[in-house]
Amino acid sequence: MRKIKLSPSIFAADLGELKNQIKELEDSQTELLHVDVMDGHFVERMAFGADHIKALKSMTDIPLDVHLMIEHPEVHIDSIADAGADIITIHQESTARVLSCLHKIRNRGIKAGIVLSPGTPEETIKYLLDDVDMILLMSVNPGEGGQHFLSSTVKKIKNVRAMIGDRNIDIEVDGSIDQKTIKPCYEAGANVFVSGGYLFKNIKENTEALRKAVRG
């Protein structure tokens, strides 16, 4: 099994305590920092943009895992790349130019990923497997708060892991990840985990709880 990577969602951070919380994440040796970019169209909420990513990049050496929940991501890839993203993931449902977007991201020397919302079948990304570094599976509907983990995600993870074969592709899961939901996702084949509200309640304690849950 792959080594797990935690990707705390900055959307759940206390912006008034952001520098302190990032320091806690660094001290806890979290591998990634998840940044949701939302446009108010693809999802109802609006959050973050290139300027925010640039500011985060100046505050930490933690690689920035940028999740574009926006329509027509092709318009914004360059500005997000210029701002300092280390990984850019785009939704399968967000554009008719998915493959060209992935090529554009990789041509910038940045890891590229594809995202599937809960209702999007995994078979729709078979043709992309040689063009991605990460597959992000949403275990809740994107951009909506107060949701429960969708248990059907576990089977989807297994299917995606089987599709990947021996390719070097990370599987990331985003949505209601806590000490109870992380283990079945890991056992199914995921290795990167986005956690927001749960992790930021107590960064040090809950980071360790997530790692311990996987170790069993």
Accessible surface in RSA format (square Angstrom, percent):
REM  Atomic radii and reference values for relative SASA: ProtOr
REM  Chains: A
REM  Algorithm: Lee & Richards
REM  Probe-radius: 1.40
REM  Slices: 20
REM RES _ NUM      All-atoms   Total-Side   Main-Chain    Non-polar    All polar
REM                ABS   REL    ABS   REL    ABS   REL    ABS   REL    ABS   REL
RES MET A   1   155.38  80.5  74.24  49.1  81.14 193.2  51.34  43.6 104.04 137.8
RES ARG A   2    77.98  32.7  65.91  33.6  12.07  28.7  40.55  55.4  37.43  22.7
RES LYS A   3   151.91  74.1 132.35  81.2  19.55  46.6 127.16 114.5  24.75  26.4
RES ILE A   4    16.21   9.2  14.33  10.7   1.88   4.5  14.33  10.3   1.88   5.1
RES LYS A   5    58.12  28.4  58.12  35.7   0.00   0.0  33.27  29.9  24.85  26.5
RES LEU A   6     0.45   0.3   0.45   0.3   0.00   0.0   0.45   0.3   0.00   0.0
RES SER A   7     0.26   0.2   0.00   0.0   0.26   0.6   0.00   0.0   0.26   0.4
RES PRO A   8     0.13   0.1   0.00   0.0   0.13   0.5   0.00   0.0   0.13   0.8
RES SER A   9     9.53   8.1   9.53  12.7   0.00   0.0   5.91  12.6   3.62   5.1
RES ILE A  10     1.20   0.7   0.95   0.7   0.26   0.6   0.95   0.7   0.26   0.7
RES PHE A  11    78.80  39.4  60.36  37.4  18.45  48.0  60.71  36.8  18.09  51.8
RES ALA A  12    38.09  35.0  11.53  17.8  26.56  60.4  20.74  29.2  17.35  46.0
RES ALA A  13    13.27  12.2   0.00   0.0  13.27  30.2   0.07   0.1  13.20  35.0
RES ASP A  14    75.68  53.0  66.64  66.3   9.04  21.4  24.63  58.0  51.05  50.9
RES LEU A  15   116.72  65.0  95.99  68.7  20.73  52.1  96.31  67.6  20.41  54.9
RES GLY A  16    72.40  89.3   0.00   N/A  72.40  89.3  38.46 105.5  33.94  76.0
RES GLU A  17    80.95  46.5  78.64  59.5   2.30   5.5  29.15  56.4  51.79  42.3
RES LEU A  18    30.22  16.8  28.57  20.4   1.65   4.1  28.57  20.1   1.65   4.4
RES LYS A  19   156.17  76.2 146.58  89.9   9.59  22.8  90.13  81.1  66.04  70.3
RES ASN A  20    91.55  63.1  88.17  85.2   3.38   8.1  18.47  44.4  73.09  70.6
RES GLN A  21    23.16  13.0  23.16  16.9   0.00   0.0   2.75   5.8  20.42  15.5
RES ILE A  22     3.64   2.1   3.64   2.7   0.00   0.0   3.64   2.6   0.00   0.0
RES LYS A  23   112.59  54.9 111.58  68.5   1.01   2.4  84.42  76.0  28.17  30.0
RES GLU A  24    73.15  42.0  71.64  54.2   1.51   3.6  29.72  57.5  43.42  35.5
RES LEU A  25     0.11   0.1   0.11   0.1   0.00   0.0   0.11   0.1   0.00   0.0
RES GLU A  26    63.28  36.3  48.14  36.4  15.13  36.0  24.83  48.0  38.45  31.4
RES ASP A  27    93.88  65.8  63.42  63.1  30.46  72.0  32.12  75.6  61.77  61.6
RES SER A  28    22.77  19.2   6.33   8.4  16.44  37.9  12.56  26.8  10.21  14.3
RES GLN A  29   142.26  79.5 130.51  95.4  11.75  28.0  38.50  82.0 103.76  78.7
RES THR A  30     9.01   6.4   0.00   0.0   9.01  21.5   0.00   0.0   9.01  13.6
RES GLU A  31    40.08  23.0  28.10  21.3  11.99  28.5  30.83  59.6   9.25   7.6
RES LEU A  32    11.62   6.5  11.62   8.3   0.00   0.0  11.62   8.2   0.00   0.0
RES LEU A  33     0.00   0.0   0.00   0.0   0.00   0.0   0.00   0.0   0.00   0.0
RES HIS A  34     0.00   0.0   0.00   0.0   0.00   0.0   0.00   0.0   0.00   0.0
RES VAL A  35     0.00   0.0   0.00   0.0   0.00   0.0   0.00   0.0   0.00   0.0
RES ASP A  36    10.89   7.6  10.89  10.8   0.00   0.0   0.00   0.0  10.89  10.9
RES VAL A  37    11.01   7.2  11.01  10.0   0.00   0.0  11.01   9.6   0.00   0.0
RES MET A  38     9.98   5.2   4.05   2.7   5.92  14.1   4.05   3.4   5.92   7.8
RES ASP A  39    33.86  23.7  23.23  23.1  10.63  25.1  24.31  57.2   9.55   9.5
RES GLY A  40    27.74  34.2   0.00   N/A  27.74  34.2   4.72  13.0  23.02  51.6
RES HIS A  41   138.75  75.8 110.23  76.6  28.51  72.9  65.52  67.5  73.23  85.2
RES PHE A  42    47.83  23.9  23.40  14.5  24.43  63.6  26.00  15.8  21.83  62.5
RES VAL A  43    10.07   6.6   3.04   2.7   7.03  17.0  10.07   8.8   0.00   0.0
RES GLU A  44   159.88  91.8 135.27 102.3  24.61  58.6  53.28 103.1 106.60  87.0
RES ARG A  45    94.19  39.5  87.52  44.6   6.67  15.9  31.96  43.7  62.22  37.7
RES MET A  46   147.91  76.6 121.57  80.5  26.34  62.7  82.72  70.3  65.19  86.4
RES ALA A  47    14.04  12.9   3.04   4.7  11.00  25.0  12.28  17.3   1.76   4.6
RES PHE A  48    41.73  20.9  20.09  12.4  21.64  56.3  20.53  12.4  21.20  60.7
RES GLY A  49    19.07  23.5   0.00   N/A  19.07  23.5  19.07  52.3   0.00   0.0
RES ALA A  50    30.13  27.7  23.04  35.6   7.09  16.1  23.23  32.7   6.90  18.3
RES ASP A  51   117.09  82.0 108.37 107.9   8.72  20.6  32.03  75.4  85.06  84.8
RES HIS A  52    93.98  51.4  91.18  63.4   2.80   7.2  62.40  64.3  31.58  36.7
RES ILE A  53     0.00   0.0   0.00   0.0   0.00   0.0   0.00   0.0   0.00   0.0
RES LYS A  54   138.95  67.8 137.27  84.2   1.68   4.0  79.85  71.9  59.10  63.0
RES ALA A  55    51.87  47.7  44.89  69.3   6.98  15.9  51.55  72.6   0.32   0.9
RES LEU A  56     5.86   3.3   5.86   4.2   0.00   0.0   5.86   4.1   0.00   0.0
RES LYS A  57    75.50  36.8  64.20  39.4  11.30  26.9  52.14  46.9  23.36  24.9
RES SER A  58    97.60  82.5  53.15  70.9  44.46 102.4  50.79 108.2  46.82  65.6
RES MET A  59    56.92  29.5  27.75  18.4  29.17  69.4  24.53  20.9  32.39  42.9
RES THR A  60     9.19   6.5   0.00   0.0   9.19  21.9   5.53   7.4   3.66   5.5
RES ASP A  61   140.69  98.5 118.81 118.3  21.88  51.7  39.47  92.9 101.22 100.9
RES ILE A  62    12.68   7.2   8.75   6.5   3.93   9.5  11.73   8.4   0.94   2.6
RES PRO A  63    53.19  38.8  51.97  47.4   1.22   4.4  53.19  43.9   0.00   0.0
RES LEU A  64     0.00   0.0   0.00   0.0   0.00   0.0   0.00   0.0   0.00   0.0
RES ASP A  65     0.00   0.0   0.00   0.0   0.00   0.0   0.00   0.0   0.00   0.0
RES VAL A  66     0.00   0.0   0.00   0.0   0.00   0.0   0.00   0.0   0.00   0.0
RES HIS A  67     0.00   0.0   0.00   0.0   0.00   0.0   0.00   0.0   0.00   0.0
RES LEU A  68     0.00   0.0   0.00   0.0   0.00   0.0   0.00   0.0   0.00   0.0
RES MET A  69     4.97   2.6   4.97   3.3   0.00   0.0   4.97   4.2   0.00   0.0
RES ILE A  70     6.08   3.5   5.93   4.4   0.15   0.3   5.93   4.3   0.15   0.4
RES GLU A  71    77.50  44.5  71.92  54.4   5.58  13.3  16.44  31.8  61.06  49.9
RES HIS A  72   104.54  57.1 104.54  72.7   0.00   0.0  72.26  74.5  32.28  37.6
RES PRO A  73     0.00   0.0   0.00   0.0   0.00   0.0   0.00   0.0   0.00   0.0
RES GLU A  74    20.82  12.0  17.87  13.5   2.95   7.0   8.99  17.4  11.83   9.7
RES VAL A  75   108.79  71.6  78.69  71.2  30.10  72.5  86.15  74.9  22.64  61.4
RES HIS A  76    80.27  43.9  80.01  55.6   0.26   0.7  40.92  42.2  39.35  45.8
RES ILE A  77     0.02   0.0   0.02   0.0   0.00   0.0   0.02   0.0   0.00   0.0
RES ASP A  78    59.73  41.8  59.51  59.2   0.22   0.5  25.08  59.0  34.65  34.6
RES SER A  79    50.22  42.4  42.38  56.6   7.84  18.1  40.65  86.6   9.58  13.4
RES ILE A  80     4.56   2.6   4.56   3.4   0.00   0.0   4.56   3.3   0.00   0.0
RES ALA A  81     9.85   9.1   0.09   0.1   9.75  22.2   0.09   0.1   9.75  25.8
RES ASP A  82   102.89  72.1  69.03  68.7  33.86  80.1  31.33  73.7  71.56  71.4
RES ALA A  83     8.58   7.9   2.18   3.4   6.40  14.6   5.45   7.7   3.12   8.3
RES GLY A  84    16.53  20.4   0.00   N/A  16.53  20.4  15.81  43.4   0.72   1.6
RES ALA A  85     6.70   6.2   0.00   0.0   6.70  15.2   0.00   0.0   6.70  17.8
RES ASP A  86    48.67  34.1  39.66  39.5   9.01  21.3  12.52  29.5  36.15  36.1
RES ILE A  87    10.21   5.8  10.21   7.6   0.00   0.0  10.21   7.4   0.00   0.0
RES ILE A  88     0.00   0.0   0.00   0.0   0.00   0.0   0.00   0.0   0.00   0.0
RES THR A  89     0.00   0.0   0.00   0.0   0.00   0.0   0.00   0.0   0.00   0.0
RES ILE A  90     0.03   0.0   0.03   0.0   0.00   0.0   0.03   0.0   0.00   0.0
RES HIS A  91     0.05   0.0   0.00   0.0   0.05   0.1   0.00   0.0   0.05   0.1
RES GLN A  92    30.72  17.2  22.12  16.2   8.60  20.5   7.78  16.6  22.94  17.4
RES GLU A  93    70.30  40.4  34.95  26.4  35.35  84.2  44.38  85.8  25.92  21.2
RES SER A  94     9.12   7.7   0.29   0.4   8.83  20.3   2.75   5.9   6.37   8.9
RES THR A  95    17.42  12.4   0.75   0.8  16.67  39.7   8.14  10.9   9.27  14.0
RES ALA A  96   111.61 102.6  63.95  98.7  47.66 108.4  75.56 106.4  36.04  95.5
RES ARG A  97   135.80  57.0 129.21  65.9   6.58  15.7  48.60  66.4  87.20  52.8
RES VAL A  98     8.24   5.4   6.32   5.7   1.92   4.6   6.32   5.5   1.92   5.2
RES LEU A  99    64.81  36.1  63.06  45.1   1.75   4.4  63.06  44.3   1.75   4.7
RES SER A 100    52.70  44.5  42.20  56.3  10.50  24.2  44.88  95.6   7.83  11.0
RES CYS A 101     0.78   0.6   0.00   0.0   0.78   1.8   0.78   2.0   0.00   0.0
RES LEU A 102     0.00   0.0   0.00   0.0   0.00   0.0   0.00   0.0   0.00   0.0
RES HIS A 103    77.26  42.2  76.03  52.8   1.23   3.1  52.67  54.3  24.59  28.6
RES LYS A 104    69.63  34.0  66.30  40.7   3.32   7.9  40.92  36.8  28.71  30.6
RES ILE A 105     0.07   0.0   0.00   0.0   0.07   0.2   0.07   0.1   0.00   0.0
RES ARG A 106    87.15  36.6  72.51  37.0  14.64  34.9  29.16  39.9  57.99  35.1
RES ASN A 107   127.94  88.2  91.63  88.5  36.31  87.4  27.90  67.2 100.04  96.7
RES ARG A 108    98.34  41.3  71.67  36.5  26.68  63.5  31.76  43.4  66.59  40.4
RES GLY A 109    73.61  90.8   0.00   N/A  73.61  90.8  38.10 104.6  35.51  79.5
RES ILE A 110    19.04  10.8  13.20   9.8   5.83  14.1  16.21  11.7   2.82   7.7
RES LYS A 111   106.92  52.2 104.05  63.8   2.88   6.8  63.60  57.2  43.32  46.1
RES ALA A 112     0.00   0.0   0.00   0.0   0.00   0.0   0.00   0.0   0.00   0.0
RES GLY A 113     0.00   0.0   0.00   N/A   0.00   0.0   0.00   0.0   0.00   0.0
RES ILE A 114     0.29   0.2   0.29   0.2   0.00   0.0   0.29   0.2   0.00   0.0
RES VAL A 115     0.00   0.0   0.00   0.0   0.00   0.0   0.00   0.0   0.00   0.0
RES LEU A 116     0.15   0.1   0.00   0.0   0.15   0.4   0.00   0.0   0.15   0.4
RES SER A 117    16.62  14.0  16.62  22.2   0.00   0.0  14.22  30.3   2.39   3.4
RES PRO A 118    36.70  26.7  14.07  12.8  22.63  82.3  16.86  13.9  19.83 123.3
RES GLY A 119    74.44  91.8   0.00   N/A  74.44  91.8  44.40 121.8  30.05  67.3
RES THR A 120    18.37  13.1  15.73  15.9   2.64   6.3  10.62  14.3   7.75  11.7
RES PRO A 121    71.41  52.0  65.42  59.6   5.99  21.8  71.21  58.8   0.20   1.2
RES GLU A 122    17.84  10.2  17.84  13.5   0.00   0.0   1.20   2.3  16.64  13.6
RES GLU A 123    99.82  57.3  88.65  67.1  11.17  26.6  46.27  89.5  53.55  43.7
RES THR A 124    50.54  35.9  38.92  39.5  11.62  27.7  48.23  64.8   2.31   3.5
RES ILE A 125     0.28   0.2   0.28   0.2   0.00   0.0   0.28   0.2   0.00   0.0
RES LYS A 126   118.30  57.7 106.02  65.0  12.28  29.2  54.84  49.4  63.46  67.6
RES TYR A 127   130.18  60.8 101.23  57.6  28.95  75.3  94.91  71.3  35.27  43.5
RES LEU A 128     0.32   0.2   0.32   0.2   0.00   0.0   0.32   0.2   0.00   0.0
RES LEU A 129    11.68   6.5   9.12   6.5   2.57   6.5   9.12   6.4   2.57   6.9
RES ASP A 130   105.35  73.8  83.12  82.7  22.22  52.6  33.85  79.7  71.49  71.3
RES ASP A 131    28.27  19.8  28.27  28.1   0.00   0.0   0.00   0.0  28.27  28.2
RES VAL A 132     4.16   2.7   0.24   0.2   3.91   9.4   0.24   0.2   3.91  10.6
RES ASP A 133    33.27  23.3  29.95  29.8   3.32   7.9   4.35  10.2  28.92  28.8
RES MET A 134     3.92   2.0   3.92   2.6   0.00   0.0   3.92   3.3   0.00   0.0
RES ILE A 135     0.00   0.0   0.00   0.0   0.00   0.0   0.00   0.0   0.00   0.0
RES LEU A 136     0.02   0.0   0.02   0.0   0.00   0.0   0.02   0.0   0.00   0.0
RES LEU A 137     0.26   0.1   0.25   0.2   0.01   0.0   0.26   0.2   0.00   0.0
RES MET A 138     6.85   3.5   5.26   3.5   1.58   3.8   5.26   4.5   1.58   2.1
RES SER A 139     0.00   0.0   0.00   0.0   0.00   0.0   0.00   0.0   0.00   0.0
RES VAL A 140    15.12   9.9  14.63  13.2   0.49   1.2  15.12  13.1   0.00   0.0
RES ASN A 141    65.68  45.3  65.48  63.3   0.21   0.5   6.04  14.5  59.64  57.6
RES PRO A 142    19.58  14.3  15.04  13.7   4.54  16.5  15.07  12.4   4.52  28.1
RES GLY A 143    11.92  14.7   0.00   N/A  11.92  14.7   3.91  10.7   8.01  17.9
RES GLU A 144    98.23  56.4  82.08  62.1  16.15  38.4  26.73  51.7  71.50  58.4
RES GLY A 145    43.73  53.9   0.00   N/A  43.73  53.9  20.50  56.3  23.23  52.0
RES GLY A 146    88.12 108.7   0.00   N/A  88.12 108.7  44.99 123.5  43.13  96.6
RES GLN A 147    46.39  25.9  26.65  19.5  19.74  47.0  23.38  49.8  23.01  17.5
RES HIS A 148   160.96  88.0 152.16 105.8   8.79  22.5 104.25 107.4  56.70  66.0
RES PHE A 149    39.31  19.7  19.09  11.8  20.22  52.6  19.09  11.6  20.22  57.9
RES LEU A 150    70.06  39.0  68.69  49.1   1.37   3.4  70.06  49.2   0.00   0.0
RES SER A 151    90.80  76.7  79.68 106.3  11.12  25.6  43.70  93.1  47.09  66.0
RES SER A 152    81.46  68.8  66.34  88.5  15.12  34.8  55.14 117.4  26.32  36.9
RES THR A 153     5.01   3.6   3.23   3.3   1.79   4.3   2.01   2.7   3.00   4.5
RES VAL A 154    29.79  19.6  29.79  27.0   0.00   0.0  29.79  25.9   0.00   0.0
RES LYS A 155   139.16  67.9 137.06  84.1   2.10   5.0 103.87  93.5  35.29  37.6
RES LYS A 156    20.85  10.2  19.03  11.7   1.82   4.3  19.71  17.7   1.13   1.2
RES ILE A 157     0.00   0.0   0.00   0.0   0.00   0.0   0.00   0.0   0.00   0.0
RES LYS A 158   117.70  57.4 110.94  68.1   6.76  16.1  57.33  51.6  60.37  64.3
RES ASN A 159    48.62  33.5  44.74  43.2   3.88   9.3  11.97  28.8  36.65  35.4
RES VAL A 160     0.00   0.0   0.00   0.0   0.00   0.0   0.00   0.0   0.00   0.0
RES ARG A 161    57.88  24.3  54.85  28.0   3.03   7.2  43.34  59.2  14.54   8.8
RES ALA A 162    81.94  75.3  51.31  79.2  30.63  69.7  62.80  88.4  19.14  50.7
RES MET A 163    35.06  18.2  16.25  10.8  18.81  44.8  23.09  19.6  11.97  15.9
RES ILE A 164     0.00   0.0   0.00   0.0   0.00   0.0   0.00   0.0   0.00   0.0
RES GLY A 165    49.22  60.7   0.00   N/A  49.22  60.7  34.64  95.1  14.58  32.7
RES ASP A 166   149.21 104.5 112.07 111.5  37.14  87.8  51.03 120.1  98.18  97.9
RES ARG A 167    86.74  36.4  76.51  39.0  10.23  24.3  28.41  38.8  58.33  35.4
RES ASN A 168   126.88  87.5 106.52 102.9  20.35  49.0  35.85  86.3  91.03  88.0
RES ILE A 169     2.97   1.7   2.95   2.2   0.03   0.1   2.97   2.1   0.00   0.0
RES ASP A 170    12.91   9.0  12.23  12.2   0.67   1.6   0.68   1.6  12.23  12.2
RES ILE A 171     0.00   0.0   0.00   0.0   0.00   0.0   0.00   0.0   0.00   0.0
RES GLU A 172     0.00   0.0   0.00   0.0   0.00   0.0   0.00   0.0   0.00   0.0
RES VAL A 173     0.00   0.0   0.00   0.0   0.00   0.0   0.00   0.0   0.00   0.0
RES ASP A 174    15.34  10.7  15.34  15.3   0.00   0.0   0.00   0.0  15.34  15.3
RES GLY A 175     6.92   8.5   0.00   N/A   6.92   8.5   6.36  17.4   0.57   1.3
RES SER A 176    48.89  41.3  19.85  26.5  29.03  66.9  27.37  58.3  21.52  30.1
RES ILE A 177     3.59   2.0   0.00   0.0   3.59   8.7   0.00   0.0   3.59   9.7
RES ASP A 178    39.13  27.4  39.13  38.9   0.00   0.0   3.55   8.3  35.58  35.5
RES GLN A 179    75.81  42.4  67.57  49.4   8.25  19.6  25.64  54.6  50.17  38.1
RES LYS A 180   160.03  78.1 140.56  86.2  19.47  46.3  88.67  79.8  71.36  76.0
RES THR A 181    22.51  16.0  21.52  21.8   0.99   2.4  22.51  30.2   0.00   0.0
RES ILE A 182     0.00   0.0   0.00   0.0   0.00   0.0   0.00   0.0   0.00   0.0
RES LYS A 183    75.50  36.8  75.50  46.3   0.00   0.0  37.41  33.7  38.09  40.6
RES PRO A 184    50.09  36.5  46.95  42.8   3.13  11.4  48.84  40.3   1.25   7.8
RES CYS A 185     0.00   0.0   0.00   0.0   0.00   0.0   0.00   0.0   0.00   0.0
RES TYR A 186    33.95  15.8  33.95  19.3   0.00   0.0  15.03  11.3  18.92  23.3
RES GLU A 187   111.34  63.9  84.28  63.8  27.06  64.4  35.55  68.8  75.79  61.9
RES ALA A 188     8.18   7.5   0.17   0.3   8.01  18.2   1.83   2.6   6.35  16.8
RES GLY A 189     9.18  11.3   0.00   N/A   9.18  11.3   5.92  16.3   3.26   7.3
RES ALA A 190     0.90   0.8   0.00   0.0   0.90   2.0   0.00   0.0   0.90   2.4
RES ASN A 191     2.59   1.8   2.59   2.5   0.00   0.0   1.35   3.2   1.25   1.2
RES VAL A 192     0.00   0.0   0.00   0.0   0.00   0.0   0.00   0.0   0.00   0.0
RES PHE A 193     0.33   0.2   0.00   0.0   0.33   0.9   0.00   0.0   0.33   1.0
RES VAL A 194     3.37   2.2   2.18   2.0   1.18   2.9   2.18   1.9   1.18   3.2
RES SER A 195     2.23   1.9   0.67   0.9   1.56   3.6   2.12   4.5   0.10   0.1
RES GLY A 196    17.20  21.2   0.00   N/A  17.20  21.2   7.49  20.5   9.71  21.7
RES GLY A 197    45.63  56.3   0.00   N/A  45.63  56.3  32.55  89.3  13.08  29.3
RES TYR A 198    44.07  20.6  37.13  21.1   6.94  18.1  34.79  26.1   9.28  11.4
RES LEU A 199     0.56   0.3   0.56   0.4   0.00   0.0   0.56   0.4   0.00   0.0
RES PHE A 200    20.38  10.2   5.73   3.5  14.65  38.1   6.26   3.8  14.13  40.4
RES LYS A 201   169.70  82.8 130.92  80.3  38.78  92.3  86.30  77.7  83.41  88.8
RES ASN A 202    66.30  45.7  59.47  57.5   6.83  16.4  17.26  41.5  49.04  47.4
RES ILE A 203     4.68   2.7   2.38   1.8   2.30   5.6   2.38   1.7   2.30   6.3
RES LYS A 204   159.43  77.8 157.33  96.5   2.11   5.0  99.87  89.9  59.57  63.5
RES GLU A 205   112.04  64.3 103.38  78.2   8.66  20.6  39.37  76.2  72.67  59.3
RES ASN A 206    15.44  10.6  15.44  14.9   0.00   0.0   0.00   0.0  15.44  14.9
RES THR A 207     3.82   2.7   3.82   3.9   0.00   0.0   3.82   5.1   0.00   0.0
RES GLU A 208    84.47  48.5  83.43  63.1   1.04   2.5  48.33  93.5  36.14  29.5
RES ALA A 209    28.96  26.6  21.76  33.6   7.20  16.4  26.96  38.0   2.00   5.3
RES LEU A 210     0.00   0.0   0.00   0.0   0.00   0.0   0.00   0.0   0.00   0.0
RES ARG A 211    37.77  15.9  37.05  18.9   0.72   1.7  23.45  32.0  14.32   8.7
RES LYS A 212   134.44  65.6 133.49  81.9   0.95   2.3  76.17  68.6  58.28  62.1
RES ALA A 213    20.73  19.1   7.57  11.7  13.16  29.9  19.31  27.2   1.42   3.8
RES VAL A 214    18.62  12.3   8.49   7.7  10.13  24.4   8.49   7.4  10.13  27.5
RES ARG A 215   158.24  66.4 118.68  60.5  39.56  94.2  75.87 103.7  82.37  49.9
RES GLY A 216    79.68  98.3   0.00   N/A  79.68  98.3  32.26  88.5  47.42 106.2
END  Absolute sums over single chains surface
CHAIN  1 A     9870.0       7638.8       2231.3       5176.2       4693.9
END  Absolute sums over all chains
TOTAL          9870.0       7638.8       2231.3       5176.2       4693.9
